[in-house]
Amino acid sequence: MRAMAELGSEPQKAAGVSRVMNRESTRLGPTRAEVIDVGLRYTPEHGYAAA
């Protein structure tokens, strides 16, 4: 959530978020899925997440 906030209010690509966090995007997949499942983010299109 913090990394997405740093990148701005537009939908963010998973690769951009992982770059801010200095991690591989494949390692963030489960966390991303959990955040989407609880409704804190949604996926407006493939590869992106938004608030």
Rosetta blueprint (number, residue, H / E / L):
1 M L
2 R H
3 A H
4 M H
5 A H
6 E H
7 L H
8 G L
9 S L
10 E L
11 P L
12 Q E
13 K E
14 A H
15 A H
16 G H
17 V H
18 S H
19 R H
20 V H
21 M L
22 N L
23 R L
24 E L
25 S H
26 T H
27 R H
28 L H
29 G H
30 P H
31 T H
32 R H
33 A H
34 E H
35 V H
36 I H
37 D H
38 V L
39 G L
40 L L
41 R L
42 Y E
43 T L
44 P L
45 E L
46 H L
47 G L
48 Y E
49 A E
50 A E
51 A L
